[in-house]
């Protein structure tokens, strides 16, 4: 039903209701039919579901395959070790997601909402869940609206709808019907669940409850929206495919070489399986999980709760942030920014929000309202002709009443005017509340003094001075062009309100104009600039009007030149097809007057262009876009529960600047994962090449399968999981984000693999061939070669800590976890070589300590060669 297009009596008739409300029995029957007035609770994943989601990883599939092969070959202990690694990896991720859910629960303010309803002809208070269509409810300032309802009558009702529509200022409601095709934000005769009353009072009949409300429709749209796979998931899948193909090729090569050398089939099978196992970077899944978990902890310390581990790396890959305006980029606190007194220059008002700190400046000089009668008189009039209260509580400044009037009271406090004091000295005798038809409010005080405030064009019609009217209208237009919400304040002496406002025409004296806005957060301006330097574009999606959105965008630095062509409103967006929208996104950075489905469409268009999209928001209207984004970011303190449910990251401080910090942490994680891939890749490729070359030149296999497995799972694993704990290098936000289609084995990484892998192969295989031809027993040669491979890894991990920076430029002590991993790895390897029980398991024999020193020196060649390459590359780049 188009309830907004029907007159009140027609709505009542359609609902089978009356202005006296429903009876208790009738309400009970309807509640049985429609259910409770509540949104369906989203299903919570079980621990097993979380574990299963973590197991769904291509590299985990390969590891599980390797475990099955080990069982078939009778290597049960190897299979158990691999299985433990897989389960541990998944368990870490599942536990972290569970912790994030608990942290999110702690953010929710669980309150049992109440509603005042007319039942059996009497007004009573009931649980909001009991409301049904046809109930008549009463509304007053401060009430939360808990169902969609059609106004029956109203008295200057104002409703804050930012959470639903994005409108930054309260909406004046009217009982009259509007056209059927009127957009949601302009349906003035309806009130909606999820909003709240800021002023006035009204009676309304409930037309929709629970999932049938506009809030419910958005929640349903959110539930049917599926987020895309993360860039990390896509990269891991790609790497898994590459590893699978490479392992198959290696297996074929080993079989062909084995047959060519007339080796026994069982021996060929064991060598082939050992090399397939060697190709799989067993430590990568757990290293990635630990790296992501470390990123989660670092983000939590900076005010961001991560609900999905993958969101950490995704945020680091973000190329576009689509942000809500109200409450996210702005403070959601109306602030007086400018005053205009007749015959004077504009007066700037400093300070933002409801904290009364700041002052007044005219032509660059500070003003003292105590020594400026005209300014003080305007501020006193603002305090007297307002109903709002501003007060400090628990160290924060809070308000009661309309935000616009709260801004006027705050400006008065900045000027030294104490509202309680002036209200006591000049108490209100009578008033004419704000009326949407007149767009004015008036109060009468002792001495027959009348104060009028309202829209400039109507207040100025009451003024006696034509010159004041012309100049003030011009000033009001200039202020409005900068998206200031302008009010005019005037006084009439020796007057009364008994005859209404018409009798005041041509008698009023203008005190001044007051320009307000919802100011941008200072930290958001700096954060946007930081994002731009990091190669991340920022777009603003808001329910506000075009002019307001453009002015705020200019202040934020989103549209530096103030180009109106960079703004698209909802009607223009509907007129665009997908191709036109895709083209527009190259320039447009502001979308105004957009509803939830349009926000969703903008996000999808950005993703079609190859962008990794982060969406920020706090309202119900942001939820579908939050869900559709690559990473949704909700505001924790002011955000709605629907928005938090849809998001992957929740900001505890509602600070846009936290997003820039979280992006930096995400980039650190992404960089550390690439470091782990480099370390694991060089080792895996070196193991395979050493074996194949040895077979080609007629040498025995340099390693046994159990030695390779030990190296990959334990020795290599100890340093890999600690390598991903590397702290930031400091230049993360000075580089562009990684392209969405960039694989983990990117071009720069492949170049380093191509340099380091042959180096390790030459060092290890050269030692093996030398010692074999010197007549050293095979078990001894294998033990030495196995040790040399491990030592090369230890030196190589220092190489992998930075792409260009020397291992000696940045103290390795910054990552004490890595030091610990190296120490423990050394001890374990010594045990494998020299402890008899482990010697039998890993087929090793001890060797002399001079050989130990020689192996350490030979292995260090890997470090010195890479240091020389880095030095040469730094010289070429002039660094």
C-alpha positions, -999 to +999 in steps of 0.1 A: +000+000+000+011+035-008+002+048+027+018+082+021-006+088-008-037+083+013-054+107+036-054+097+073-091+086+073-085+064+043-055+048+060-076+040+091-103+025+070-079+003+050-064-009+083-098-015+100-088+009+128-101+040+144-085+070+161-095+055+194-070+026+187-075-011+187-090-033+215-066-056+233-084-086+218-082-073+183-044-065+187-038-101+200-055-115+169-034-094+146-002-102+164-009-139+159-013-132+122+018-109+116+041-119+144+062-098+167+073-063+158+110-073+155+136-080+129+146-117+124+178-125+143+206-133+119+219-169+123+251-172+143+276-196+128+285-225+150+321-233+160+321-261+135+308-238+108+336-214+115+362-242+115+348-255+082+350-220+066+387-218+076+394-253+061+380-242+028+414-232+014+431-245-017+465-250+000+447-269+028+433-292+001+468-299-011+480-305+024+452-329+031+460-347-002+496-350+009+484-365+042+463-391+023+493-400+001+515-404+032+489-428+047+489-448+015+527-451+016+526-462+053+541-430+066+514-425+093+535-402+115+540-378+085+503-379+078+495-370+115+520-341+114+504-327+083+468-331+096+478-313+129+491-284+108+459-281+088+436-283+119+457-259+139+456-234+111+418-236+108+414-235+146+434-202+149+412-185+124+379-199+139+389-188+174+398-153+162+364-149+144+347-160+176+365-134+196+355-107+171+319-117+175+321-115+213+338-080+210+309-069+187+284-082+212+300-060+239+295-029+216+257-035+213+234-015+235+207-040+243+176-021+254+140-032+256+122-005+236+088+008+247+059+024+228+030+045+240-001+031+223-039+038+225-056+005+234-092+001+245-095+039+242-068+046+268-031+055+264-007+029+278+029+019+275+037-015+260+067-035+248+075-024+212+074-060+201+036-061+208+027-034+183+006-044+153-007-026+122-037-005+131-023+005+166-025+042+173+007+055+189+017+088+204+050+104+198+070+131+216+105+146+216+131+119+225+109+089+215+124+062+194+101+052+166+097+015+166+073+008+136+063+025+103+033+047+109+011+073+091+006+106+109-030+113+120-022+147+134+010+165+145+023+195+163+055+206+149+068+171+147+105+167+138+122+134+132+159+125+128+161+101+099+199+100+093+201+063+102+175+054+075+179+080+047+212+098+055+195+132+059+218+151+083+192+174+098+158+165+114+129+164+090+098+185+096+068+161+093+033+170+080+001+151+080-010+158+044-007+131+018+020+133-009+023+118-044+026+081-048+060+083-065+075+105-037+110+093-027+113+078+008+132+107+022+104+131+012+074+112+025+067+138+052+035+121+064+052+089+074+075+080+103+097+050+102+112+024+125+148+030+134+144+068+136+136+091+166+117+122+174+137+154+181+109+178+186+071+183+186+045+156+191+020+136+171-004+107+169+001+081+142-014+048+131+010+019+126+010+006+090+039-019+091+058-038+117+089-060+119+103-072+086+076-053+066+089-019+077+113+001+055+140-009+080+130-046+075+132-041+037+167-029+040+176-057+063+162-082+038+182-066+010+213-069+032+205-106+039+203-114+001+235-096-007+266-117-009+301-103-004+327-110-031+357-133-024+385-114-009+417-106-029+437-129-007+412-157-013+416-152-050+454-150-048+456-182-027+434-200-051+456-189-080+487-199-060+471-233-052+465-239-089+500-230-098+515-252-071+493-281-082+504-278-118+540-275-108+538-305-085+523-326-113+551-315-137+577-324-111+562-358-105+563-366-142+599-354-145+610-375-116+592-406-130+608-401-164+643-396-149+639-426-126+629-449-154+657-436-175+681-445-147+665-479-142+655-472-106+631-494-087+594-483-089+592-481-051+622-458-050+608-437-078+575-434-060+592-423-027+614-397-044+584-384-065+561-381-034+589-364-014+593-338-041+555-333-044+555-327-007+584-304-011+565-284-036+537-277-012+544-247+010+530-264+041+538-235+064+520-209+043+484-214+055+494-212+092+518-184+085+490-164+067+465-171+095+490-160+122+499-129+101+462-120+098+457-126+135+486-103+144+470-077+121+437-081+139+454-075+172+472-044+159+440-031+144+421-037+177+447-015+195+440+012+170+402+010+174+391-015+147+374-048+156+379-073+127+350-098+124+366-118+094+403-125+092+404-120+055+392-084+059+427-075+073+445-081+040+415-069+019+417-035+036+454-033+027+445-039-009+417-013-010+417+011-039+384+028-033+366+039-001+329+047-004+319+065+027+287+076+043+287+113+052+266+119+083+283+107+114+312+092+095+329+120+076+310+146+096+303+149+134+265+145+131+264+176+154+250+208+140+274+237+145+270+275+141+298+284+117+289+319+106+269+349+117+258+380+097+248+412+115+232+440+096+257+464+080+287+443+090+311+417+076+306+380+081+315+368+116+332+334+117+324+311+146+352+287+156+348+254+174+328+224+163+302+202+179+283+209+211+313+216+233+311+254+239+347+261+231+356+286+204+351+322+196+340+349+171+362+365+144+354+395+122+378+405+094+405+383+111+402+399+145+387+383+176+354+397+189+343+399+226+305+395+227+306+413+261+319+444+244+297+440+213+261+448+221+247+438+187+264+404+188+254+397+224+218+407+217+217+381+188+231+354+210+207+361+238+178+360+214+190+326+201+190+313+237+156+327+245+139+315+213+152+279+216+140+249+236+172+228+235+195+222+264+233+217+263+251+201+292+282+182+303+278+146+315+307+121+321+332+144+304+311+147+272+288+175+261+253+163+254+220+178+242+183+176+247+161+188+219+164+197+183+200+197+170+195+230+152+184+247+184+212+229+204+237+246+180+222+280+187+225+274+225+261+263+220+269+295+201+254+315+229+276+297+255+306+304+234+297+341+237+294+340+274+256+339+274+243+314+300+209+302+287+195+293+321+203+328+333+188+348+305+157+325+305+153+332+342+157+369+336+133+370+306+109+340+311+088+329+282+052+341+286+038+326+255+050+310+222+041+300+187+058+267+181+076+261+148+051+256+120+060+240+087+035+263+069+050+295+083+086+281+088+089+303+119+089+301+156+081+330+180+083+336+217+070+364+239+089+377+269+083+404+296+080+440+283+060+428+253+092+417+236+087+391+208+116+371+193+111+354+159+134+329+143+130+309+111+137+308+073+153+341+062+128+348+034+098+346+057+114+363+088+126+392+066+091+398+053+083+409+088+112+434+089+105+471+086+138+481+068+137+473+031+175+479+030+180+453+057+159+429+038+178+432+005+212+430+021+202+401+044+187+381+015+219+385-004+240+374+026+216+344+031+221+333-005+259+335-001+257+314+031+234+289+015+257+285-015+283+272+010+257+246+023+250+265+055+216+261+069+205+297+075+181+310+101+171+346+106+165+361+140+145+392+146+128+411+175+096+431+177+092+455+206+058+464+222+041+435+205+020+404+214+015+370+199-022+369+206-030+379+171-005+356+154+025+365+132+006+384+106+003+415+129+041+417+132+046+425+095+068+456+089+075+459+126+104+435+132+140+445+135+166+420+122+192+410+147+211+388+123+215+356+103+229+324+117+245+298+094+249+262+106+263+230+092+272+195+103+310+200+102+335+176+088+356+158+113+391+173+113+407+139+115+386+128+085+401+156+064+436+144+073+427+108+068+413+115+033+445+133+023+465+103+036+444+079+016+450+100-016+487+099-010+485+061-007+467+058-041+432+053-026+402+072-040+375+083-016+339+088-026+310+101-005+275+086-006+249+106+013+212+112+016+218+149+018+209+175-008+233+182-037+245+216-025+251+204+010+270+173-002+292+194-025+301+220+001+311+193+026+330+175-001+350+206-008+358+210+029+369+173+030+391+176+000+371+152-021+363+178-047+392+203-044+381+226-072+344+227-061+334+212-095+297+206-094+301+181-122+317+157-097+284+154-079+256+130-090+223+130-073+198+101-070+176+111-099+206+115-122+219+081-110+186+064-119+188+079-154+223+064-160+227+029-174+256+008-162+280+019-189+273+056-181+278+050-144+311+031-150+323+061-171+311+086-145+331+069-117+363+081-133+355+116-121+325+116-098+333+116-061+300+126-045+266+108-048+239+128-031+203+120-022+209+083-027+189+055-012+202+020-001+196+003-035+215+031-053+244+028-028+245-009-036+246-001-073+275+023-069+295-002-050+289-029-076+299-005-104+332+003-086+339-035-084+331-039-121+359-013-127+383-036-109+383-016-076+387-032-042+360-014-024+357-005+013+323+009+024+319+029+056+286+037+073+266+037+105+229+037+094+205+011+084+205+025+050+242+017+047+239-020+055+233-035+019+264-016+006+284-027+037+276-063+029+283-060-008+316-043-004+349-061-004+352-049+032+324-032+051+333-009+079+307+001+105+308+027+132+307+009+166+295+037+190+269+054+169+262+027+143+230+007+141+230-030+149+220-037+113+251-019+100+274-038+124+260-071+114+267-064+077+302-052+083+335-071+085+352-044+105+337-023+133+353+010+144+351+014+182+358+051+180+337+061+150+367+078+136+373+079+098+410+084+106+411+049+121+403+035+086+436+050+073+454+034+102+437+001+096+446+003+058+483+007+069+480-024+091+464-043+062+493-033+040+518-045+066+500-079+067+500-081+028+536-072+026+545-098+053+526-125+036+545-118+004+578-121+025+566-155+037+558-165+001+593-155-010+609-175+018+588-206+012+590-203-025+628-202-027+631-232-004+605-253-022+619-245-057+655-251-045+646-285-030+630-296-063+658-283-085+685-298-063+668-333-066+662-330-104+697-318-112+712-346-089+691-372-108+702-358-142+739-359-134+737-394-118+740-385-081+719-402-054+689-382-040+704-355-017+675-356+008+650-381+021+613-375+022+612-373+060+640-347+060+622-325+035+590-328+055+608-319+087+624-289+071+591-277+055+570-281+086+593-274+115+625-257+106+610-235+079+577-231+097+594-217+128+609-188+110+580-183+085+554-177+112+576-152+129+585-135+097+549-125+093+551-107+126+575-081+111+565-045+121+558-018+096+587-005+075+573+030+075+566+035+037+534+015+035+512+045+029+535+061+003+529+033-022+498+026-044+477-004-034+484-038-050+463-044-081+433-066-075+445-091-101+481-091-089+491-126-078+510-134-047+539-143-070+540-108-085+567-097-109+590-083-083+587-114-062+593-137-092+625-117-099+638-122-064+628-159-066+648-162-099+678-147-082+677-164-048+667-199-058+696-207-082+719-192-056+707-217-029+708-245-055+744-237-064+755-235-028+738-267-016+743-289-047+779-277-050+786-288-014+768-321-020+787-330-052+821-320-036+816-341-005+802-371-025+831-371-049+855-368-019+843-402-008+823-392+022+796-418+032+762-411+017+744-407+051+771-382+062+768-362+029+730-362+032+732-350+068+756-322+059+736-312+028+703-312+048+720-290+074+734-266+047+699-262+032+685-253+066+714-228+072+707-212+038+671-207+049+682-190+081+704-166+062+677-161+036+650-151+061+671-120+068+671-113+031+633-116+030+627-089+057+629-061+031+629-058-007+656-031-008+667-025+028+699-041+040+696-068+066+720-047+087+701-013+082+672-024+103+679-041+136+667-076+136+658-071+173+627-052+162+612-086+156+621-106+187+597-134+176+620-140+146+651-141+168+633-167+190+623-187+159+660-188+147+672-198+182+646-226+186+652-238+150+690-241+157+684-261+188+659-284+171+682-290+142+712-297+165+690-323+182+680-339+148+717-343+139+733-352+172+705-368+193+705-406+187+666-411+189+661-384+163+690-397+142+671-429+137+639-411+127+655-387+103+683-409+090+711-385+101+746-390+114+767-365+134+796-347+119+826-327+132+823-292+145+847-278+119+822-289+093+795-271+112+815-238+110+822-244+073+785-250+065+776-218+083+801-198+063+792-214+030+755-208+037+761-171+043+769-167+006+731-164+002+730-133+024+761-116+009+750-121-027+715-106-019+731-077+000+751-069-031+720-070-053+701-047-030+730-023-029+732-021-067+694-016-070+695+012-043+722+029-063+702+027-095+672+043-077+693+069-060+684+058-025 
